[in-house]
């Protein structure tokens, strides 16, 4: 096939249109599936590493003078998770 001709250009354009149409149909199905899952009570995303009680423990340990690294080692989580828990505490206070 020669895409330099008008027939070739038309064929390539049609392939693009069909690919875009198929992608939109897939997207609609995914969105509909997510809506149906939410209606059934499912929540997307990863489960939190720390429970609400552990987040409160992070806050109290930090107020007690422990470093973030020590808190992370105590709760067997990453420092990022500790910073995230401390950030949640700040947003709840604001």
ZADREN-540968 format. One record per residue (C-alpha): residue in three letters; x negated, y, z. Coordinates in pm, 1 decimal. Layout:
N
["ALA", [X, Y, Z]]
...
END
This chain:
94
["UNK", [0.0, 0.0, 0.0]]
["UNK", [-123.5, 344.6, -88.4]]
["UNK", [-23.3, 611.4, 163.0]]
["UNK", [-129.6, 883.6, -74.3]]
["UNK", [185.5, 828.8, -281.7]]
["UNK", [526.4, 963.0, -188.8]]
["UNK", [659.1, 608.1, -132.2]]
["UNK", [368.2, 528.4, 99.0]]
["UNK", [418.5, 847.4, 299.0]]
["UNK", [790.3, 770.0, 331.7]]
["UNK", [716.8, 415.2, 451.4]]
["UNK", [467.7, 535.2, 714.6]]
["UNK", [717.2, 798.8, 829.4]]
["UNK", [990.0, 534.9, 863.3]]
["UNK", [757.6, 313.9, 1068.6]]
["UNK", [696.9, 607.7, 1302.3]]
["UNK", [1068.7, 676.7, 1334.9]]
["UNK", [1143.4, 312.5, 1418.9]]
["UNK", [860.8, 299.6, 1673.6]]
["UNK", [988.2, 615.6, 1843.1]]
["UNK", [1345.0, 479.2, 1845.7]]
["UNK", [1229.6, 150.6, 2000.6]]
["UNK", [1029.5, 334.7, 2267.3]]
["UNK", [1332.3, 547.5, 2361.0]]
["UNK", [1549.7, 236.4, 2394.6]]
["UNK", [1290.3, 76.5, 2623.6]]
["UNK", [1278.0, 395.3, 2832.1]]
["UNK", [1658.4, 403.8, 2865.2]]
["UNK", [1660.0, 42.2, 2984.5]]
["UNK", [1387.7, 108.2, 3241.3]]
["UNK", [1569.4, 413.2, 3377.9]]
["UNK", [1896.2, 219.3, 3394.5]]
["UNK", [1719.3, -62.3, 3580.0]]
["UNK", [1571.8, 180.6, 3833.5]]
["UNK", [1912.1, 340.4, 3890.9]]
["UNK", [2070.3, -2.6, 3940.2]]
["UNK", [1795.9, -104.2, 4184.2]]
["UNK", [1846.0, 214.7, 4386.6]]
["UNK", [2219.9, 146.6, 4393.4]]
["UNK", [2141.3, -195.6, 4543.5]]
["UNK", [1933.2, -26.2, 4812.2]]
["UNK", [1583.6, -91.9, 4678.2]]
["UNK", [1324.8, 178.0, 4718.1]]
["UNK", [1032.0, 199.1, 4480.5]]
["UNK", [669.3, 248.0, 4566.4]]
["UNK", [419.8, 93.0, 4797.6]]
["UNK", [507.5, 16.3, 5158.6]]
["UNK", [347.9, 250.0, 5411.5]]
["UNK", [34.3, 112.3, 5576.9]]
["UNK", [123.5, 254.5, 5918.0]]
["UNK", [452.3, 216.3, 6099.3]]
["UNK", [614.5, 524.6, 6256.0]]
["UNK", [485.1, 408.3, 6596.1]]
["UNK", [131.3, 383.8, 6458.4]]
["UNK", [162.3, 732.4, 6306.0]]
["UNK", [256.0, 865.1, 6650.6]]
["UNK", [-43.0, 675.4, 6791.7]]
["UNK", [-269.3, 844.2, 6535.0]]
["UNK", [-146.5, 1183.0, 6650.1]]
["UNK", [-195.7, 1106.7, 7017.6]]
["UNK", [-543.2, 961.2, 6959.1]]
["UNK", [-643.0, 1270.4, 6762.9]]
["UNK", [-511.9, 1497.2, 7039.7]]
["UNK", [-712.8, 1281.3, 7282.2]]
["UNK", [-1032.3, 1373.3, 7102.3]]
["UNK", [-1102.2, 1066.7, 6888.7]]
["UNK", [-1256.8, 1121.1, 6549.1]]
["UNK", [-1076.1, 1022.5, 6232.6]]
["UNK", [-1329.6, 745.2, 6169.8]]
["UNK", [-1274.4, 599.5, 6517.3]]
["UNK", [-897.3, 611.9, 6473.6]]
["UNK", [-926.6, 436.8, 6135.8]]
["UNK", [-1142.0, 162.4, 6286.0]]
["UNK", [-900.1, 120.5, 6576.5]]
["UNK", [-596.9, 82.9, 6349.4]]
["UNK", [-789.0, -107.4, 6080.0]]
["UNK", [-698.9, 132.4, 5803.8]]
["UNK", [-880.0, 383.9, 5587.7]]
["UNK", [-965.9, 737.4, 5690.7]]
["UNK", [-741.5, 858.8, 5409.5]]
["UNK", [-445.8, 682.8, 5574.7]]
["UNK", [-526.3, 857.0, 5903.5]]
["UNK", [-546.3, 1196.8, 5731.4]]
["UNK", [-214.9, 1121.1, 5560.1]]
["UNK", [-50.7, 1040.2, 5896.4]]
["UNK", [-188.8, 1360.9, 6044.9]]
["UNK", [-53.8, 1552.1, 5745.7]]
["UNK", [291.2, 1400.7, 5798.9]]
["UNK", [282.5, 1525.8, 6156.1]]
["UNK", [200.6, 1878.1, 6036.1]]
["UNK", [482.1, 1885.7, 5782.2]]
["UNK", [733.6, 1772.5, 6042.3]]
["UNK", [627.2, 2051.3, 6279.6]]
["UNK", [647.9, 2324.1, 6010.4]]
END
